[in-house]
Amino acid sequence: MSYAKKLLLRVDFNIPMKNGKIADNFRILSHIPTIKYFLEKNYKIILLSHQEQNGKVLSFGHIRKFLEKKIEMKNVVLLDNLRLNPGEKKNDLAFARKLASLGDIFINDAFSVSHRRHASIVSLPKLLPSSLGPLFKKEIKELSRAFVPRHPFLLVVAGNKFETKEPILNKFLNKADYIFIGGALANTFLKARGNDVGKSKTENVKIPKNILWNKKIILPVDFNIKNGVIYDSGPATAEILRDLARKSGFILWNGTLGICEKGFDFGTKSFIEALGKSKAYKIAGGGDTISAIHKFGLQKNFNFISTGGGAMLEFLATGTLPGIDAIKKKR
């Protein structure tokens, strides 16, 4: 009888929790086909992941129970939260060696966390035969469509933190035909252009003129305002996005258009519904975006939904990630 090799499989089970229960299981479900694939190849699988919410490192009891309902756990071990050991975030080589001692080979299937230079992402590949997993490879294939897109190409960037969005805006200023800016990010753009946004959340950042006044940039034209604060975009903006979605050939979206967690989801829902009527190739990503799509049960309106948020933005801006480079260097 042949020896079953032990596979260290890096996954991303960093999922949102609410009242001690799983609020969105998308990332777990995304890894199930990979786990089943390697089980069929007769590997003993050791799952590596982390989970942290509001600065609190969580235990994996809830995730283990969920997995037990989805797969046969006989040859699967789920290690507890990697971030229980400070060596993970510090990218400590000694911690990586401890992990490496548990297996024979390493597979990184966690695209969504591979923008982080943590031990299980960039040091572990140095210590074992390593490669990228099926889900990771699919993420690369699908997101790479943005580098040679169908036209017209609509890029929708929303949420907040201009600093994290600036690289992708710079990357696609020439490639995209239309760039819609939404959410709190739009407030910052509107204020920088001299518009009154009342008490709405904005960032004290200087937006380069080539981005701020670029003719491709489209901003919301009406809003849902409460007590001087913009919470969502309005029906006229929804109509603009509906028209853009209808005539686009490729659509890339990251970030909700309103504060969905507080119930202000008209703009986001309207856009998702408009995408269902568009013939474009449609890709979306980002934690809040994914949660909104699942809340409305409209996953079918997309050709691909990325598991990544920050990783998606960084890959699109640079064409690579630290987790990818670590595997390439090994080879």
C-alpha positions in Angstrom: 0.0 0.0 0.0 1.5 3.4 -1.1 2.2 6.1 1.4 -0.4 8.9 1.3 1.5 12.2 1.1 0.6 14.9 3.5 -0.5 18.1 1.7 -0.4 21.5 3.4 -3.2 23.4 1.7 -3.4 27.1 2.4 -7.0 28.2 2.1 -8.8 31.4 3.2 -11.5 30.8 5.7 -11.4 34.4 6.9 -15.2 34.8 6.7 -17.6 37.3 8.3 -19.3 36.2 11.5 -22.5 37.6 13.1 -23.6 36.7 16.6 -21.2 33.7 16.6 -22.5 32.3 13.3 -21.1 32.3 9.8 -22.6 35.3 8.0 -21.2 34.4 4.5 -19.8 31.0 3.6 -18.7 32.0 0.0 -15.0 31.6 0.6 -15.3 28.2 2.3 -17.5 26.9 -0.5 -15.0 28.2 -3.0 -12.3 25.9 -1.6 -14.5 22.7 -1.4 -13.8 21.6 -5.0 -10.0 21.9 -4.3 -10.2 19.9 -1.1 -12.2 17.1 -2.9 -9.8 17.1 -5.8 -6.8 16.4 -3.6 -8.7 13.8 -1.6 -9.4 12.0 -4.8 -5.6 12.1 -5.5 -5.1 10.2 -2.2 -3.5 13.0 -0.2 -3.9 13.5 3.5 -4.8 17.2 3.7 -3.8 19.6 6.4 -5.8 22.9 6.0 -4.1 26.1 6.9 -6.0 29.4 7.4 -6.6 32.4 9.5 -9.7 34.3 10.7 -9.7 37.7 12.3 -12.6 40.1 12.9 -12.4 43.6 14.4 -8.9 42.8 15.6 -10.0 39.6 17.4 -8.5 36.2 16.4 -11.2 33.6 16.3 -11.3 29.9 16.9 -12.2 27.5 14.1 -14.9 25.4 15.8 -17.7 26.9 13.7 -15.7 26.4 10.5 -14.9 22.8 11.4 -18.6 22.0 11.9 -19.5 23.5 8.6 -16.8 21.5 6.8 -18.0 18.3 8.4 -21.3 18.8 6.6 -19.7 19.4 3.2 -16.8 16.8 3.0 -15.6 13.6 4.5 -13.1 14.7 7.1 -11.4 11.3 7.5 -8.2 12.4 5.7 -8.6 16.1 6.4 -7.2 18.0 9.4 -8.0 21.7 10.0 -5.3 23.4 12.0 -6.5 26.1 14.3 -6.2 29.8 13.4 -2.7 30.5 12.1 -2.8 34.0 13.7 -3.0 32.5 17.2 0.8 32.3 16.6 2.4 35.8 16.2 4.9 34.2 13.8 2.3 34.1 11.1 1.9 37.9 10.6 5.6 38.5 11.4 6.6 36.2 8.6 8.8 34.3 11.1 10.8 31.6 9.3 10.9 29.4 12.5 7.1 29.3 12.5 7.1 28.5 8.8 9.5 25.6 9.5 7.1 24.3 12.1 4.3 24.3 9.6 6.6 22.7 6.9 7.4 19.8 9.3 3.8 18.8 9.1 3.6 18.0 5.4 5.4 16.8 2.3 4.2 19.4 -0.2 2.5 22.8 -0.1 -0.3 24.2 -2.2 -1.4 27.8 -2.0 -5.1 28.0 -2.9 -5.7 31.3 -1.0 -5.6 34.0 -3.6 -7.6 36.3 -1.4 -4.8 36.5 1.3 -1.8 36.3 -1.0 -1.2 40.0 -1.1 0.1 39.6 2.5 3.7 38.8 3.3 2.9 36.3 6.0 4.7 33.1 7.0 2.2 30.7 5.4 2.2 32.7 2.2 5.7 33.7 1.4 8.0 31.6 3.7 6.4 28.2 3.6 6.9 27.8 -0.2 10.7 28.1 0.4 10.7 25.0 2.5 8.6 22.5 0.5 7.8 21.6 -3.1 5.1 24.1 -3.8 2.5 25.3 -6.4 -0.7 27.2 -6.8 -4.1 25.5 -6.3 -7.0 25.2 -8.8 -9.0 28.1 -7.3 -5.9 30.3 -7.2 -5.2 29.5 -10.9 -8.8 30.3 -11.8 -8.6 33.7 -10.1 -5.5 34.5 -12.1 -7.2 33.4 -15.4 -10.4 35.3 -14.8 -9.0 38.5 -13.5 -6.4 38.6 -16.2 -9.2 39.2 -18.7 -9.1 42.8 -17.5 -5.6 43.1 -19.1 -7.1 42.4 -22.6 -10.7 43.3 -22.1 -13.6 43.4 -24.5 -14.7 47.0 -25.3 -16.5 49.1 -24.2 -14.9 48.4 -20.8 -16.6 49.7 -17.7 -14.6 49.8 -14.5 -16.6 50.4 -11.3 -14.6 51.3 -8.2 -16.4 52.2 -5.0 -16.1 51.8 -1.2 -13.5 54.0 0.5 -9.7 54.4 0.9 -8.4 56.2 -2.2 -4.9 55.0 -1.4 -5.9 51.4 -2.1 -7.8 52.3 -5.3 -5.3 54.7 -6.8 -3.1 52.0 -8.3 -6.0 50.3 -10.2 -7.3 53.6 -11.4 -3.8 54.5 -12.8 -3.6 51.0 -14.3 -6.9 51.3 -16.2 -7.1 55.0 -17.1 -6.0 54.1 -20.6 -7.6 50.7 -20.9 -11.1 51.4 -19.6 -13.7 53.3 -21.6 -15.7 54.4 -18.6 -14.7 54.6 -14.9 -17.5 55.0 -12.4 -16.6 56.1 -8.9 -19.1 55.3 -6.1 -19.5 55.0 -2.3 -17.5 57.1 0.1 -14.8 57.3 -2.5 -17.2 59.4 -4.7 -17.7 61.8 -1.8 -13.9 62.5 -1.8 -13.9 63.0 -5.6 -17.0 65.3 -5.5 -15.5 67.5 -2.7 -12.1 67.7 -4.5 -14.0 68.9 -7.6 -15.6 71.7 -5.5 -19.0 70.1 -4.7 -20.7 70.4 -1.3 -21.0 67.0 0.3 -22.3 68.2 3.6 -21.3 66.0 6.6 -20.5 63.1 4.4 -17.4 61.0 5.0 -14.5 62.1 2.9 -10.7 61.6 2.9 -8.1 64.2 3.3 -6.1 63.2 0.3 -4.8 64.9 -2.8 -6.2 63.2 -5.9 -3.9 63.6 -8.9 -5.4 65.9 -11.6 -5.0 63.3 -14.3 -7.4 61.1 -12.3 -9.7 63.7 -10.7 -10.5 65.5 -14.0 -10.2 62.6 -16.4 -13.0 62.6 -18.9 -13.6 58.9 -18.3 -14.4 59.4 -14.7 -18.1 59.3 -13.9 -19.5 60.3 -10.5 -23.0 59.9 -8.9 -25.5 62.7 -9.8 -28.1 62.2 -7.1 -28.1 60.7 -3.6 -30.0 59.4 -0.6 -29.1 62.0 2.1 -30.0 61.8 5.8 -29.0 64.7 8.1 -26.5 66.1 5.7 -24.8 62.7 5.1 -24.7 60.9 1.8 -25.6 57.2 2.4 -26.3 56.0 -1.1 -26.7 57.0 -4.7 -30.1 57.7 -6.2 -32.3 56.7 -9.2 -30.7 59.1 -11.7 -27.3 57.6 -10.9 -28.8 54.1 -11.2 -30.1 54.9 -14.7 -26.6 56.1 -15.7 -25.1 52.8 -14.6 -27.9 50.8 -16.2 -27.1 52.5 -19.5 -23.4 51.9 -19.1 -23.9 48.2 -18.2 -26.2 47.8 -21.3 -23.6 49.0 -23.8 -20.5 47.5 -22.2 -18.6 44.4 -23.3 -16.6 43.9 -20.1 -17.4 45.1 -16.6 -15.1 44.9 -13.6 -16.5 45.9 -10.2 -15.1 46.4 -6.7 -16.9 48.1 -3.8 -20.5 48.8 -2.8 -22.2 52.0 -4.0 -23.8 52.8 -0.6 -23.5 51.9 3.0 -25.2 48.5 2.6 -24.5 47.3 6.2 -26.8 50.1 7.4 -29.5 49.2 4.9 -28.7 51.8 2.2 -28.4 49.3 -0.7 -30.6 50.8 -3.4 -27.7 51.8 -5.6 -25.8 48.5 -5.2 -28.9 46.4 -5.8 -30.0 48.4 -8.8 -26.6 48.0 -10.4 -26.5 44.2 -9.7 -29.9 43.9 -11.3 -28.8 45.9 -14.3 -25.8 43.6 -14.7 -28.2 40.7 -15.1 -29.6 42.3 -18.2 -26.1 43.1 -19.6 -24.4 40.9 -22.2 -21.0 42.0 -21.0 -18.5 39.6 -19.3 -18.9 40.6 -15.7 -16.4 40.2 -12.8 -16.9 41.4 -9.2 -14.9 41.2 -6.0 -14.4 42.7 -2.6 -15.8 41.5 0.8 -18.7 43.9 1.0 -19.5 43.5 -2.7 -19.6 39.7 -2.3 -21.9 40.0 0.7 -24.3 42.3 -1.2 -24.4 39.9 -4.2 -25.2 37.0 -1.9 -27.7 39.0 0.2 -29.8 39.5 -3.0 -29.1 36.0 -4.3 -27.9 37.4 -7.7 -24.7 35.4 -8.2 -26.1 34.3 -11.5 -25.7 37.9 -12.8 -21.9 37.4 -12.9 -19.5 35.4 -15.0 -17.0 35.3 -12.1 -16.9 36.5 -8.5 -13.5 36.8 -7.0 -12.8 35.7 -3.4 -10.3 38.6 -3.1 -10.7 42.2 -2.0 -7.3 43.8 -1.4 -5.7 40.9 -3.3 -7.9 41.5 -6.3 -7.0 45.2 -6.4 -3.3 44.5 -6.0 -3.2 41.8 -8.7 -5.1 43.9 -11.1 -2.8 46.9 -10.5 0.5 44.9 -10.7 -0.2 41.6 -12.4 1.2 39.6 -9.4 1.1 39.1 -5.7 3.7 38.2 -3.0 2.1 34.7 -2.8 2.6 34.2 -6.6 6.1 35.5 -6.5 7.1 33.1 -3.7 6.0 30.1 -5.7 7.7 31.4 -8.9 11.0 32.0 -7.1 10.8 28.4 -5.7 10.6 27.1 -9.2 
